Amino acid sequence: MISESRSEPSSESRSGSRSRPRGRSRHRGRGTVLVAGAPLTAAAALALAFAYGGGADRASAATTAAPVEAAAWADDVADGFASVDSLGQKGTYGGRDGKTVTVRTRADLEKYATASEPYTIVVAAAITMDPVGKEIKVASDKTIVGSGTSGQIVGGGFFLGTGVHNVIIRNLTIRDTYQGVWNDKDHDFDAVQMDGAHHVWIDHNDLRHMADGLIDVRKDSTNVTVSWNRLSNDNKAFGIGWTDNVVTDITIHHNWIHETEQRNPSTDNCAHAHLYNNYLQDDPNTAITSSYGNYSRGRTRMVLENSYFQGVRNPVTKDATATIEQRGSVFSGTSGRNESGGTAFDPKAFYAYTLDKAADVPSVVKSGAGPRSSVGTFPATTLSAAATTVTVAKDGSGQYKTVQAAVDAVPANNSARVDILIAPGTYRETVTIPSSKPHVTLRGTGASRKDTTIVEGHAAGSTKPDGSTYGTSGSATVHVLGADSQLRNLSVTNDFDEGANQSIAGQAVALRTNADKVFLDSVIVSGDQDTLLVDGAGKRVYMTNSYVVGNVDFIFGGATAVIDKSVITLKKRWNGTSAGYVAAPSTAAANKGILINRSTIDGDVSAKSFYLGRNWHAGGNAALDPQATVRDSTLGAAVKATPWTDMGGFSWKDDRFAEYKNTGAGAGSASADRPQLTDAQAANQEVADWLGDWTPTAG
């Protein structure tokens, strides 16, 4: 698709793509948004930033450890006890605040894992430890994550010493330190060992065939969550204890523990041990037979919920001094001790969580545990179907620290509205409400819509971690793809700096909708070029009591959209000039386009410098019949006397552009260049004609 350059130096043209007025034409297409299917905070636009396919490093082929842009999942934070604030640490988020590097050698892995500053370390190859059994001493504030299924640690593991905190170990295979002795007392070669560490999240790993334990949580380590791992082919799966103190808080959920003999897990002197939705499996007629399953030792207080025990001997055991509260688990083909007793604790007093049905655990865990070939396919930690309110706060005082994490937790195909309440603050992230999650509301809880801001700075020409570009639609800060979604009392911003990035395509969407019945109430949507993209032929969008800020085509797309009782703020260009276009509809012939009703259009720009709109025949499609109506609105002096103009070789006069009863310095009387609706025509271009059977109601 070829962009045309217009003779007027301040104009742009669309022919599926657009060029900026710099005396030359640029070719750039509208990109396709990347929609997360079942991500964690990735979401949204994840597209597997670090699944390089066979380990090829697209960020830098010339270096072993190359800094790259952090993927959306780098903002993921732990659940369970690792999410609880204590010991001066607010939750567990690993290396989120540092650089992201990709490693393929032991030397580079050790260099970054032991560094004093935060890092997200992407392991993109099978790294062999030398000597066998070497455990890299991980420092605080690290995320170590495998690239797809390529990330492996062979013949060694990781050690987290006293005081080490805020560490995430994720999506790795750690294997093969076995020295030929089944119950090995001489080789303490673990996959992950921690002595006195805190705030550690071990998630989606495959741990197997080690000389000693797969996971050892020792010597007063606390605030640990172990989730969605496969633990197998080992004598000792998972031990917690090695202390007389009773301080350890640990959550263990959705792990598949199979073909292991003991410590499945063994929890000794744990202040709070919460085990739920784990699958313990001991197949008959194999070389490995379980001696026991979950074991509450010493003075441990354990809560065990909705797990599934298959063929396990002594599935649940306890010391006389320990407690176990059991509820909801399934025991199939088990034998021996199955014990409970005493009062433990209420996990919900510490954190929110949702139980899967015990009968579903084998299928859920077997399909979801272990490394993902795509980081965007981590099973989300979901809310119960009955949940109606979710809280987000950057400081950790809510259930989630990022907006995307809260969206990811909404069950797919939810039938009832979920209200995501977002505390005041600036959330730098991209957010996608996927099409599989309707009835979602994002609502700021501040006194003003300015108090809660979701912001990112991608443009169409910005480079993604995989080396491709975002494209226009993919540049959006917030993507609303779920039907009946609402945004209320918040701001959505794209702060891409066009002046500092003149060499790339600068379309930068703040908010993109591509869903029916999207309600935008008391919001500020702010950007420069292409601020608000109302996508999807015939899909209805209603905005009221809001602000839209921009300069070029900043309300555009093929949806049936109403901007009602709002303020459309005209903004100067990056170079201080005043020139632009408000609307660029790309309406299908049978549909309604963009209706601006009872609103104000003005800004701190030069007089008669802005068009009300132009006709975007996306991709040069002559069958489109773009429509924009501006009625009963106040037009500032910035609006041109001839307020409509052509685009891409198509005459606006062949499409549907009109006004009705506008006032203000920028209003004008009817003429061939300024068509006005008659009263009879206006009666068929009311808000109700756009919305049909839908009456937007705050949910």
Secondary structure, DSSP 4 states (H G I P E B T S, - for coil): --PPPPSSTT---BSSSB--SSSS----PPPPPP--SS-SSTTTT-S-TT--STT--SS-TT-SSEEEPPPGGGG----GGGGS-BTTB-S--TTTTSEEEEE-SHHHHHHHHT-SS-EEEEE-SEEE-SSTTEEEEPPSSEEEEESTT--EEESEEEEE-TT-EEEEEES-EEE----S-TT-SS----SEEEES-EEEEEES-EEE--SSEEEEEETT-EEEEEES-EEEEEEEEEEEE-SSS--EEEEEES-EEEEEEE-SSEEESEEEEEEES-EEE--TTSS---S-SEEEETT-EEEEES-EEES-BS-EEE-TT-EEEEES-EEES-BS-B--BS----GGGT----PPPGGGHHHHHHHHSS--SSGGGSPP-PPPTT--EEEE-TTS-SSBSSHHHHHHTSPTT--S-EEEEE-SEEEES-EEE-TT--SEEEEE-SSSTTSEEEEE---TTPBPTTS-B-HHHHT-SEEE-STT-EEEEEEEEE---TTT-TTS-----SEEE-SSSEEEEEEEEE-SBT-EEE-STT-EEEEES-EEEESEEEEEESSEEEEES-EEEE---TTS---EEEEEE---TTS--EEEES-EEEESS-TT-EEEEE---GGG-TT---EEEEES-EE-TTB-SS-EE-BTTB-GGGSEEEEES-BSTT----BTTB-B--HHHHTTSSHHHHHTT------
